[in-house]
Amino acid sequence: MFKLTASALAAALILAPAALADEIKQVTLTHEYDAALLSTDEGASVILGDLEQATKRLCTSRIPAYGGTYTDKACVEGLMLAAVKEIHAAQTKAGVMVAPRFEQMALTQLASAE
């Protein structure tokens, strides 16, 4: 069976606290997903969970001085917003209905960004 897949591309600038880093790092997320999953709430939850994991992975930096890692929550939220916004726009443009859970997430994030 052929599965329709699409790709979300989101970019954000990570502004790490001055104590942790002196540079700004640009992050780009490319994420492939099965567009058919967006038609159900369960599938939308899977896509949103995958996106969250991917954004956390990109927005986490290792801090050698402390021997740990730092996850920039603003970066995670920014990338999630951009990815959900892009996926929602692509599905809307294609005339494909998305699950209520994804629709609500997209509209909530769009409203809070403005």
C-alpha distances in whole Angstrom, upper triangle without the diagonal:
4,6,10,12,16,19,22,26,29,32,35,39,40,43,44,48,51,52,48,48,49,47,44,40,37,34,31,27,24,21,17,16,13,14,12,14,17,17,19,22,20,17,20,22,20,20,24,24,22,24,27,27,26,29,32,31,32,35,36,39,41,45,47,50,49,47,44,41,41,38,39,38,39,36,34,34,35,31,30,31,30,27,26,28,26,23,24,26,23,21,24,24,21,22,19,21,21,22,26,26,25,27,30,29,29,32,34,34,34,37,39,38,41
4,6,9,13,16,19,22,26,29,32,36,37,41,42,45,48,49,46,45,47,44,41,38,35,31,28,25,21,19,15,13,10,12,11,13,16,16,18,21,20,17,19,22,19,18,22,23,21,22,26,26,25,27,30,29,30,33,35,37,39,43,45,49,48,45,43,40,40,37,37,36,37,34,32,32,32,29,27,29,27,24,24,25,23,20,22,23,19,18,21,21,18,20,17,19,19,21,25,25,23,25,28,27,27,30,32,31,32,35,36,36,38
4,6,10,13,16,19,22,26,29,33,34,37,39,42,45,46,43,42,44,41,38,34,32,28,25,22,18,15,12,10,7,8,7,10,12,13,15,18,17,14,15,18,16,15,18,19,17,19,22,22,21,24,27,26,27,29,31,34,36,40,42,46,45,43,40,37,36,33,34,33,33,31,28,29,28,25,24,25,24,20,20,22,20,16,18,20,17,15,19,19,16,17,15,17,16,18,21,21,19,21,25,24,23,26,28,28,28,31,33,32,34
4,7,10,13,17,20,23,27,30,32,35,37,40,43,45,42,41,42,39,36,33,29,26,23,20,16,14,10,8,6,6,7,10,11,12,15,18,17,14,15,18,16,14,17,19,17,18,21,22,20,23,26,25,25,28,30,33,36,39,42,45,44,42,39,36,35,32,32,31,31,29,26,27,26,23,22,23,21,18,18,19,17,13,15,16,13,12,15,16,12,14,12,14,14,16,20,20,18,19,23,22,21,24,26,25,25,29,30,29,32
4,7,10,13,17,20,23,27,28,32,33,37,40,41,38,37,38,35,32,29,26,22,19,16,13,10,6,5,4,5,8,10,11,13,15,17,17,13,14,16,14,12,15,17,14,14,18,19,17,19,22,22,22,24,27,30,32,36,38,41,40,39,36,33,32,29,29,28,28,25,23,24,23,20,19,20,18,15,15,17,14,11,14,15,12,12,15,15,13,16,13,15,14,16,20,19,17,19,22,20,19,22,25,23,24,27,28,27,29
4,7,10,13,17,20,24,25,29,31,34,37,39,36,35,36,33,29,26,23,20,16,13,10,8,6,6,6,6,10,11,11,14,16,18,18,14,14,16,15,12,14,16,14,13,17,18,16,17,21,20,20,22,25,28,31,34,37,40,39,38,35,31,30,27,27,26,25,23,21,21,20,17,16,17,15,12,13,14,11,8,12,12,9,10,13,13,12,14,13,15,14,16,19,19,16,17,20,19,17,20,22,21,21,24,25,24,26
4,6,10,13,17,20,22,26,27,31,33,35,32,31,32,29,26,22,19,16,12,10,6,5,4,6,9,9,13,13,13,16,18,19,19,16,15,17,15,12,13,15,13,11,15,16,13,14,18,18,17,19,22,25,27,31,33,36,36,35,32,28,27,24,24,23,22,20,18,19,17,14,14,15,13,9,11,12,9,8,12,12,10,11,15,14,14,17,15,17,16,18,21,20,16,18,20,18,16,20,22,19,20,23,24,22,25
4,6,10,13,17,19,22,24,28,30,32,30,28,29,26,23,20,17,14,10,7,6,5,6,8,11,11,14,14,13,17,19,19,19,16,14,16,15,11,12,14,12,9,13,14,12,12,16,16,14,17,20,22,26,29,32,34,34,33,30,26,25,21,20,20,19,16,15,15,14,10,10,11,9,6,8,9,6,6,10,10,9,11,14,14,14,17,16,17,15,17,19,18,14,16,18,16,14,17,19,16,16,20,20,19,21
4,7,10,14,16,20,22,25,28,30,27,25,26,23,20,17,13,11,7,5,5,7,9,11,14,14,18,18,17,20,22,22,22,19,17,19,18,14,14,16,14,11,14,15,12,11,15,15,13,15,18,20,24,27,30,32,32,31,28,25,23,20,19,19,17,14,14,14,12,9,10,11,8,6,10,10,7,9,12,12,11,14,16,16,17,20,19,20,19,21,22,21,17,18,20,18,15,18,20,17,17,20,20,18,21
4,7,11,13,16,19,22,24,27,24,23,23,20,17,14,11,8,6,5,7,9,12,14,17,17,20,20,18,22,23,23,23,20,18,19,18,15,14,16,14,11,12,14,11,10,13,14,11,12,16,18,22,24,28,30,30,29,26,22,20,17,16,15,14,11,11,11,9,6,8,9,5,5,9,9,8,10,13,13,13,16,17,18,19,22,21,22,20,21,22,20,17,18,19,16,14,17,18,14,15,18,18,15,18
4,7,10,13,16,19,21,24,21,19,20,17,13,11,7,6,4,6,9,12,15,17,21,21,24,23,22,25,27,26,26,24,21,22,21,18,17,18,16,13,14,15,12,10,13,14,10,11,15,16,20,22,25,27,27,27,25,21,19,16,14,14,12,9,11,11,8,6,10,10,7,9,12,12,11,14,16,16,16,19,21,21,22,25,24,25,23,25,25,23,20,21,22,19,17,19,20,16,16,19,18,15,18
4,6,9,12,16,18,20,18,17,17,14,10,9,6,5,7,9,12,14,18,20,23,23,27,26,24,28,28,27,28,26,23,23,23,20,18,19,18,14,14,16,13,10,12,13,10,9,13,15,18,20,23,25,25,25,23,19,16,14,11,12,9,7,9,10,6,6,10,10,8,10,13,13,13,16,18,18,19,22,23,23,25,28,27,27,25,26,27,24,21,22,23,19,18,20,19,16,16,19,17,14,17
4,6,9,13,14,17,15,13,13,10,7,6,5,6,9,12,15,18,21,23,27,27,30,29,28,31,32,30,31,29,26,26,26,23,21,22,21,17,17,18,15,12,14,14,11,10,13,13,17,18,21,23,23,24,21,18,15,13,10,12,9,7,10,11,9,9,13,13,12,14,17,17,17,20,22,22,23,26,27,27,29,31,31,31,29,30,30,27,25,26,26,22,21,23,22,18,19,21,19,16,18
4,6,9,12,14,12,10,11,9,6,5,6,7,11,13,16,19,22,24,28,28,32,30,29,32,32,31,31,29,26,26,25,23,21,21,20,17,16,17,15,12,12,13,10,7,10,10,14,15,18,19,19,20,18,14,11,10,7,9,8,6,9,11,9,10,13,14,14,16,18,19,19,22,24,24,25,28,29,30,32,34,33,33,30,31,31,28,25,27,26,23,22,24,23,19,20,22,20,17,20
4,6,8,11,10,9,9,8,6,7,9,11,14,16,20,22,26,28,31,32,35,33,32,35,35,33,33,32,29,28,28,26,24,24,23,20,19,19,18,15,15,16,13,10,12,12,15,15,18,18,19,20,18,15,12,11,8,10,8,8,11,13,11,13,16,16,17,19,21,21,22,25,26,27,28,31,32,32,35,36,36,35,33,33,33,30,28,29,28,25,24,26,24,20,22,23,20,18,20
4,6,8,6,6,8,8,7,8,11,12,16,18,22,24,27,29,33,33,36,34,33,37,36,34,34,33,30,29,29,27,24,24,24,21,19,19,18,15,14,15,13,10,10,9,12,11,15,15,15,17,15,12,9,9,7,10,9,9,12,14,14,15,18,19,19,21,23,24,25,27,29,29,31,33,34,35,37,39,38,38,35,35,34,31,29,31,30,26,26,28,26,23,24,26,22,21,23
4,5,5,6,8,10,10,12,15,16,20,22,25,27,31,32,36,37,39,37,36,39,39,36,36,36,33,31,32,30,27,27,27,24,22,22,22,18,17,18,16,13,13,12,13,12,15,14,14,17,15,13,10,11,9,12,11,12,15,16,16,18,20,21,22,24,26,27,28,30,31,32,34,36,37,38,40,42,41,40,37,37,37,33,32,33,32,28,28,30,28,24,26,27,24,22,25
4,5,5,6,8,10,13,16,18,22,24,28,30,34,35,39,40,43,40,39,43,42,40,40,39,36,35,35,33,31,30,30,27,25,25,25,21,20,21,19,16,16,14,15,13,15,14,15,17,17,15,13,14,13,15,15,15,18,20,19,21,24,24,25,27,29,30,31,33,35,35,37,39,40,41,43,45,44,43,41,41,40,37,35,37,35,32,32,33,31,28,29,30,27,25,27
4,6,8,11,13,15,18,20,24,26,29,31,35,37,40,41,44,42,41,44,44,41,41,40,38,36,36,34,32,31,30,28,26,26,25,22,20,21,20,17,16,13,14,11,13,11,11,15,14,14,12,14,13,16,16,17,20,21,21,23,25,26,27,29,31,32,33,35,37,38,39,41,42,43,45,47,46,45,42,42,42,38,37,38,37,33,34,35,33,30,32,32,29,27,30
4,7,9,11,13,16,17,21,23,26,28,32,33,37,38,41,39,38,42,41,39,38,37,35,33,33,31,29,28,27,25,23,22,22,19,17,18,16,14,12,10,10,7,10,9,9,12,11,10,9,11,11,14,15,15,17,19,20,21,23,25,25,27,29,30,31,33,35,36,37,39,40,41,43,45,43,43,40,40,40,36,35,36,35,32,32,34,32,28,30,32,28,27,30
4,6,8,10,13,15,19,21,25,27,31,33,36,38,41,39,38,41,41,39,39,38,35,34,33,31,29,28,28,25,23,23,22,19,18,18,16,13,12,10,11,9,11,11,12,14,14,12,11,13,12,15,15,14,17,20,19,20,23,24,24,26,28,29,30,32,34,34,35,38,39,40,42,44,43,43,40,40,40,37,35,36,36,32,32,34,32,28,30,31,28,26,29
4,7,10,13,16,20,22,26,28,32,34,38,39,42,41,40,43,43,41,41,40,37,36,36,34,31,31,30,27,26,26,24,21,21,20,18,16,16,13,14,12,14,14,16,18,17,16,14,16,14,18,17,16,19,21,20,21,24,25,25,27,30,30,30,33,35,35,36,39,40,40,42,44,44,44,41,42,42,39,36,38,37,34,33,35,33,30,31,32,29,27,29
4,6,10,13,16,19,23,25,29,32,35,36,40,38,37,41,41,39,39,38,35,34,34,31,29,29,28,25,24,24,22,19,19,19,16,14,14,12,14,13,15,16,18,19,18,16,14,15,14,17,16,14,18,20,18,19,22,23,22,24,27,27,27,30,32,32,33,36,37,37,39,41,41,41,39,39,40,37,34,36,35,32,31,33,31,28,29,30,28,25,27
4,7,10,13,16,20,23,26,29,32,33,36,35,34,37,38,36,36,35,32,31,31,28,26,26,25,22,21,22,20,17,17,17,14,12,13,12,15,15,17,18,19,21,19,17,14,14,12,15,13,11,15,17,15,15,19,20,19,21,24,24,24,26,28,28,29,32,33,33,35,38,37,38,35,36,36,34,31,32,32,28,27,29,28,24,25,27,25,22,24
4,6,10,13,16,19,23,25,29,30,33,32,31,35,35,34,34,32,29,29,28,25,24,24,22,20,19,19,16,14,14,14,11,10,11,10,13,14,17,18,19,20,18,15,14,13,11,14,13,10,13,16,14,13,17,18,17,18,21,22,21,24,26,26,27,30,31,31,33,36,35,35,33,34,34,32,29,30,30,27,26,28,27,23,24,27,24,22,24
4,7,10,13,16,20,23,26,27,31,29,28,32,33,32,32,30,27,27,26,23,22,22,21,18,18,18,15,13,14,14,10,10,12,12,16,17,20,22,23,23,21,18,16,14,12,15,13,10,13,14,12,11,15,16,14,15,19,19,18,21,23,23,24,26,28,28,30,32,32,32,30,31,32,30,27,28,28,25,23,26,25,21,22,25,23,20,22
4,7,10,13,17,19,23,24,27,26,25,29,30,29,28,26,24,24,23,20,19,19,17,14,14,15,11,9,11,11,7,8,11,12,15,17,20,22,23,22,20,17,15,13,12,13,12,9,10,13,11,9,12,14,12,13,16,17,16,18,21,21,21,24,26,26,27,30,29,30,27,28,29,27,24,25,26,22,21,24,23,20,21,24,22,19,22
4,7,10,13,16,20,21,24,23,22,26,27,27,26,24,22,22,21,18,17,18,15,13,14,14,11,9,12,12,8,10,13,15,18,21,23,26,26,25,23,19,18,16,14,16,14,11,12,13,11,8,12,13,10,10,14,15,13,15,18,18,18,21,23,23,24,27,26,27,25,26,27,25,22,23,24,21,20,23,23,19,20,23,22,19,22
4,6,10,13,16,17,21,20,19,23,24,23,23,20,18,19,17,14,14,15,12,9,11,11,8,7,11,10,8,10,13,15,19,22,24,27,27,26,23,20,18,16,15,15,15,11,11,13,11,8,10,12,10,8,12,13,12,13,16,17,16,18,21,21,22,24,23,24,22,23,24,22,19,21,22,19,17,21,21,18,19,22,21,19,22
4,7,10,14,15,18,18,17,21,22,22,22,19,17,18,16,13,14,15,12,10,13,13,9,10,13,12,11,14,16,18,21,25,27,30,30,29,26,23,22,19,18,19,18,15,14,16,14,10,12,14,11,9,12,14,11,12,15,16,14,17,19,19,20,22,21,22,20,22,24,22,19,21,23,20,18,22,22,19,20,24,23,21,24
4,6,10,12,15,14,14,18,19,19,18,15,14,15,13,10,11,12,9,7,11,11,8,10,13,12,12,15,17,20,23,26,28,31,31,29,26,23,22,19,19,19,19,16,14,16,15,11,11,14,12,9,11,13,11,10,14,15,14,15,18,19,18,21,19,20,18,19,21,19,16,19,21,18,17,20,21,19,20,23,23,22,25
4,7,9,12,12,13,16,17,18,17,14,13,15,12,10,12,13,10,10,13,13,11,13,16,16,15,18,20,23,26,29,32,35,34,32,30,26,26,23,23,22,23,20,18,19,18,15,14,16,14,11,13,15,12,10,14,15,13,14,17,18,17,19,17,19,17,18,21,19,16,19,21,19,18,21,23,21,22,25,25,24,27
4,6,9,8,9,13,14,15,14,10,10,12,10,7,10,11,9,9,13,13,12,14,17,17,17,20,22,25,28,31,34,37,36,34,31,28,27,24,24,23,23,21,18,19,19,16,14,16,15,11,12,14,12,10,13,15,12,12,16,17,15,17,15,16,14,15,18,16,14,16,19,17,16,20,21,20,21,24,25,24,27
4,5,6,8,10,12,14,13,9,10,12,10,8,12,13,11,12,16,16,15,18,20,20,21,24,26,29,31,35,37,40,39,37,34,31,30,27,27,26,27,24,22,22,22,19,17,19,18,14,14,16,14,11,13,15,13,12,15,17,14,16,13,14,12,13,17,16,14,16,19,18,17,21,22,21,22,26,27,26,29
4,5,6,8,10,13,13,9,9,13,11,9,12,15,13,13,17,18,17,19,22,22,23,25,27,30,33,37,39,42,41,39,36,33,32,28,28,27,27,25,22,22,22,19,17,18,17,13,12,14,13,9,11,13,10,8,12,13,11,12,9,10,9,11,14,14,12,14,17,16,15,18,20,20,20,23,25,24,27
4,5,6,8,11,11,8,9,13,12,11,14,16,15,16,19,20,20,22,24,25,25,28,30,33,36,39,42,45,43,42,38,35,34,31,31,29,29,28,25,24,25,22,20,21,20,17,15,17,16,12,13,15,13,10,14,15,13,13,9,10,9,10,14,14,13,14,18,17,17,20,22,22,22,25,27,27,29
4,5,6,8,8,4,6,9,8,7,11,12,12,13,16,17,17,19,22,22,23,25,27,31,33,37,39,42,41,39,36,33,32,28,28,26,27,25,22,22,23,20,18,19,19,16,14,16,16,12,13,16,14,12,15,17,15,15,12,11,9,9,12,12,10,13,16,15,15,18,20,20,21,24,25,25,28
4,6,7,8,6,5,9,9,8,10,13,13,13,16,18,18,19,21,23,23,25,27,31,34,37,40,42,41,39,36,33,31,28,27,25,25,24,21,20,21,19,16,16,17,14,11,13,13,10,10,13,12,9,12,14,13,13,9,8,5,6,9,9,7,9,12,12,12,15,17,17,18,20,22,22,24
4,7,9,7,7,11,12,11,13,16,16,17,19,21,21,23,25,26,27,29,31,34,37,40,43,46,44,43,39,36,35,31,31,28,29,28,25,23,24,22,19,19,20,17,14,16,16,13,12,15,14,10,12,15,13,12,8,7,5,5,9,10,9,10,13,14,14,16,18,19,20,22,24,25,26
4,5,5,6,9,10,11,12,14,15,16,18,20,21,22,24,26,27,28,30,34,37,40,43,45,43,42,38,35,34,30,30,28,28,28,24,23,25,23,19,20,21,18,15,18,18,15,14,17,17,14,15,19,17,16,12,10,7,5,8,8,9,11,13,14,15,17,18,19,21,23,24,25,27
4,5,5,6,9,10,10,12,14,15,16,18,20,21,22,24,26,26,28,32,35,37,40,43,40,39,36,33,31,28,28,25,26,25,22,21,23,21,18,18,20,17,14,17,18,15,14,18,18,15,17,20,19,18,15,12,9,5,7,6,7,10,11,11,13,15,16,17,19,21,22,23,26
4,5,5,6,9,10,11,13,14,15,17,19,20,21,23,25,26,27,31,33,36,39,41,39,38,34,31,30,27,28,25,26,26,22,21,23,22,18,20,21,18,16,19,20,17,16,20,20,17,19,22,21,20,17,15,12,9,10,9,10,13,14,14,16,18,19,19,22,24,24,25,28
4,5,5,6,9,10,11,12,14,16,17,18,20,21,23,24,26,30,32,35,38,41,39,37,34,31,30,26,27,25,26,24,21,21,22,20,17,18,19,16,14,17,17,14,14,18,17,14,17,20,18,18,15,13,10,8,11,10,9,13,14,14,15,18,19,19,21,23,24,25,27
4,5,5,6,8,10,10,12,14,15,16,18,20,21,22,24,28,31,34,37,39,37,36,32,29,28,24,24,22,22,22,18,17,19,17,14,15,16,13,11,14,14,11,11,15,15,13,15,18,17,17,14,12,8,7,9,7,6,9,11,10,11,14,15,15,17,19,20,21,24
4,5,5,6,9,10,10,12,14,15,16,18,20,21,22,26,29,31,34,37,35,33,30,27,26,22,23,20,21,21,17,16,19,17,13,15,17,14,12,15,17,14,14,18,18,16,18,21,21,21,17,15,12,10,11,8,8,11,12,10,13,16,15,16,18,20,20,21,24
4,6,5,6,9,10,11,12,14,15,17,19,20,21,25,27,30,33,36,34,32,29,26,25,22,23,21,22,21,17,17,19,17,14,16,17,14,13,17,17,14,15,19,18,17,19,22,21,21,18,17,13,12,14,11,10,14,15,13,15,18,18,18,20,23,23,23,27
4,5,5,6,9,10,11,12,14,15,17,18,20,24,26,29,32,35,33,32,28,25,24,21,21,19,20,18,15,15,17,14,11,13,14,11,10,13,13,10,12,15,15,14,17,19,18,19,16,15,12,11,14,11,9,13,14,12,13,16,17,16,18,21,21,21,24
4,5,5,6,9,10,10,12,14,15,16,18,22,25,28,31,33,31,30,26,23,22,18,18,16,17,16,12,12,14,12,8,11,12,10,8,12,13,11,12,15,16,15,17,20,20,20,18,16,13,12,13,10,8,12,12,9,11,14,14,13,15,18,18,18,21
4,5,5,6,9,10,11,12,14,15,17,20,23,26,29,31,29,28,24,21,20,17,18,16,17,16,12,13,15,13,10,13,15,12,12,15,16,14,16,19,19,18,21,23,23,24,21,20,16,15,16,12,11,15,15,12,14,18,17,16,19,21,20,21,24
4,5,5,6,9,10,11,12,14,16,19,21,25,27,30,29,27,24,20,20,17,18,16,18,16,13,14,15,13,10,14,14,11,12,15,15,13,16,19,18,18,21,23,22,24,21,20,17,16,18,15,13,17,18,15,16,19,19,17,20,23,22,22,25
4,5,5,6,9,10,11,12,14,18,21,24,27,29,28,27,23,20,19,15,15,14,15,13,10,11,12,9,7,10,11,8,9,12,12,11,13,16,16,16,19,21,21,22,20,20,16,16,18,15,12,15,16,13,13,17,17,14,17,20,19,18,22
4,5,5,6,9,10,10,12,16,19,21,25,27,25,24,20,17,16,12,13,11,13,11,7,9,11,9,7,10,12,10,10,14,15,14,16,19,19,19,22,24,24,25,23,22,18,18,19,15,13,17,16,13,14,17,16,14,17,20,18,18,22
4,6,5,6,9,10,11,14,17,20,23,25,23,22,18,15,15,12,13,12,15,13,9,12,14,11,10,14,15,13,14,17,17,16,19,22,21,22,24,26,26,28,25,25,21,20,22,18,17,20,20,16,18,21,20,18,21,23,22,21,25
4,6,5,6,9,10,13,16,19,22,25,24,22,19,16,15,12,13,13,14,12,9,12,13,9,9,13,13,11,13,16,15,15,18,20,20,21,23,25,25,27,24,24,21,21,23,20,17,20,21,17,18,21,21,18,20,23,22,21,25
4,5,5,6,9,12,15,18,21,24,22,22,18,15,13,10,10,10,11,8,5,8,9,6,7,10,11,9,12,14,15,15,17,19,20,21,23,24,25,27,25,25,22,22,22,19,17,20,20,16,16,20,19,16,18,21,19,18,21
4,5,5,6,10,13,15,19,21,19,18,15,11,10,7,8,8,10,8,6,9,11,9,9,13,14,13,15,18,18,18,21,23,23,24,26,28,29,30,28,28,24,24,24,21,19,22,22,18,19,22,20,18,20,23,20,20,23
4,6,6,9,11,14,17,20,19,17,14,11,11,8,10,11,13,11,9,13,14,11,12,16,16,15,17,20,20,20,22,24,24,25,28,29,30,32,29,29,26,26,27,24,22,25,25,21,21,25,24,21,23,26,24,23,26
4,6,8,11,14,17,20,19,18,15,12,11,9,9,11,12,9,8,12,12,9,11,14,14,13,16,18,18,19,21,23,23,25,27,28,29,31,29,29,26,27,28,25,22,25,25,21,21,24,23,20,22,25,23,21,25
4,7,10,13,16,18,17,17,14,10,8,6,6,8,9,6,6,10,10,9,11,14,14,14,17,18,19,20,22,24,24,26,28,29,30,32,31,30,27,27,28,25,23,25,24,21,21,24,22,19,21,23,21,19,23
4,7,10,13,15,14,13,10,6,5,4,6,9,11,9,9,13,14,13,14,17,18,17,20,22,22,23,26,27,28,29,31,33,34,35,34,33,30,30,30,27,25,28,27,23,24,27,25,22,24,27,24,23,26
4,6,9,12,12,11,9,5,5,6,8,12,13,11,12,16,16,15,17,20,20,20,23,25,25,26,29,30,31,32,34,35,36,39,37,37,34,33,34,31,29,31,31,27,27,30,28,25,27,29,27,25,29
4,6,9,9,8,6,4,6,9,11,15,17,15,16,19,20,19,21,24,24,24,27,29,29,30,32,34,34,36,38,39,40,42,40,40,37,36,37,34,32,34,34,30,31,33,32,29,31,33,30,29,32
4,6,6,6,5,5,7,10,12,16,18,17,18,21,22,21,23,26,26,27,29,31,31,32,35,36,37,39,41,42,43,45,43,43,40,39,39,36,34,37,36,32,33,35,33,30,33,34,31,30,33
4,5,5,7,8,11,14,16,19,21,20,21,25,25,25,27,29,30,30,33,34,35,36,38,40,40,42,44,45,46,48,46,46,43,42,43,39,38,40,40,36,36,39,37,34,36,38,35,34,37
4,6,8,10,12,15,17,20,22,22,23,26,27,27,29,31,32,32,35,36,37,38,40,42,42,44,46,47,48,50,49,48,45,45,45,41,40,42,41,37,38,40,38,35,38,39,36,35,38
4,5,8,10,14,16,19,21,21,22,24,26,26,27,30,31,31,33,35,36,37,39,41,42,43,45,46,48,49,47,47,43,43,43,39,38,40,39,36,37,39,36,34,36,38,34,33,37
4,7,10,14,16,19,22,21,22,25,26,26,27,30,31,31,33,35,36,36,39,41,41,42,45,46,47,49,46,46,43,42,42,38,37,40,39,35,36,39,37,34,37,38,35,34,38
4,7,10,13,16,19,18,18,21,23,22,24,27,28,27,29,32,32,33,35,37,38,39,41,43,43,45,43,42,39,38,38,35,34,36,35,32,33,35,33,31,33,35,32,31,35
4,7,10,13,15,14,14,18,19,19,20,23,24,24,26,28,29,29,32,34,34,35,38,39,40,42,39,39,36,35,35,32,30,33,32,28,29,32,30,27,30,31,28,28,31
4,6,9,12,11,12,15,16,16,18,20,21,22,24,26,27,27,29,31,32,34,35,37,38,40,38,37,34,33,33,30,28,31,30,26,27,29,27,24,27,28,25,24,28
4,6,9,8,8,11,13,13,14,17,18,18,20,22,23,24,26,28,29,30,32,33,34,36,34,33,30,29,29,26,24,27,26,22,23,25,23,20,23,25,22,21,24
4,6,5,6,9,10,11,12,14,16,17,18,20,21,23,24,26,27,29,30,32,33,35,33,32,29,29,29,25,24,26,25,21,21,23,21,18,21,22,19,18,21
4,5,5,6,8,10,10,12,14,15,16,18,20,21,22,24,26,27,28,30,31,33,31,30,27,26,26,22,21,23,21,18,18,20,18,15,18,19,16,15,19
4,5,5,6,9,10,10,12,14,15,16,18,20,21,22,24,26,27,28,30,31,30,29,26,26,25,22,21,22,21,17,17,19,17,13,16,17,14,12,16
4,5,5,6,8,10,10,12,14,15,16,18,20,21,22,24,25,27,28,30,29,28,25,26,25,23,20,22,21,18,17,19,18,14,16,18,16,14,17
4,6,5,6,9,10,11,12,14,15,16,18,20,21,22,24,26,27,28,27,26,23,23,23,19,17,19,19,15,15,18,16,13,15,18,15,14,18
4,6,5,6,9,10,10,12,14,15,16,18,20,21,22,24,26,27,25,24,21,21,20,17,16,17,16,12,13,15,13,9,12,14,11,11,14
4,5,5,6,9,10,10,12,14,15,16,18,20,21,22,24,26,25,24,21,22,22,19,17,18,17,14,13,15,14,10,11,14,12,9,13
4,5,5,6,8,10,10,12,14,15,16,18,20,21,22,24,23,23,20,21,21,19,16,17,17,14,13,16,15,11,13,16,14,12,16
4,5,5,6,8,10,10,12,14,15,16,18,20,21,22,21,20,17,17,17,15,12,14,14,10,10,13,12,9,11,14,13,12,15
4,6,5,6,8,10,10,12,14,15,16,18,20,21,20,19,16,17,17,15,12,13,13,9,8,10,10,6,8,11,10,8,12
4,6,5,6,9,10,10,12,14,15,16,18,20,19,19,17,18,19,17,14,14,15,12,10,12,13,9,9,13,12,10,13
4,5,5,6,8,10,11,12,14,15,17,18,17,17,15,16,17,15,12,13,14,11,9,13,14,11,11,15,15,13,16
4,5,5,6,8,10,11,12,14,15,16,15,14,12,13,13,12,8,9,11,8,6,9,10,8,9,13,13,12,15
4,6,5,6,9,10,10,12,14,15,15,15,13,14,15,14,10,10,11,9,6,8,10,8,7,11,12,11,13
4,5,5,6,9,10,10,12,14,14,15,13,16,17,16,12,12,14,12,9,12,14,12,11,15,16,14,16
4,5,5,6,9,10,11,12,11,12,10,12,14,13,10,10,13,11,9,12,14,13,12,16,17,16,18
4,5,5,6,8,10,10,9,9,8,11,12,12,8,7,10,10,7,9,12,11,10,14,15,15,16
4,6,5,6,9,10,10,11,11,14,15,15,12,11,13,13,9,11,14,13,11,14,17,15,16
4,5,5,6,9,9,11,11,14,16,17,13,13,16,15,12,14,17,16,15,18,20,19,20
4,5,5,6,5,7,7,11,13,14,11,10,14,14,11,13,17,16,15,18,21,20,21
4,5,5,6,7,8,12,13,15,12,10,14,14,11,12,16,16,14,17,20,19,20
4,5,8,10,12,15,17,19,15,14,17,18,14,15,19,18,16,19,22,21,21
4,6,9,11,15,17,19,16,15,18,19,16,17,21,21,19,22,25,24,24
4,7,10,13,15,17,15,13,17,18,16,17,20,21,19,21,24,24,24
4,6,10,13,15,12,12,15,16,14,16,19,20,19,21,24,24,25
4,7,9,12,10,9,12,14,13,14,17,18,17,20,22,23,24
4,6,8,7,6,10,11,10,12,15,15,16,18,20,21,22
4,5,5,6,9,10,11,12,14,16,17,18,20,21,23
4,6,5,6,8,10,10,12,14,15,16,18,20,21
4,5,5,6,9,10,11,12,14,15,16,18,20
4,5,5,6,9,10,11,12,14,15,16,19
4,5,5,6,8,10,10,12,14,15,17
4,5,5,6,8,10,10,12,14,16
4,6,5,6,8,10,11,12,15
4,6,5,6,9,10,11,13
4,5,5,6,9,10,11
4,5,5,6,9,10
4,5,5,6,9
4,6,5,7
4,5,5
4,5
4
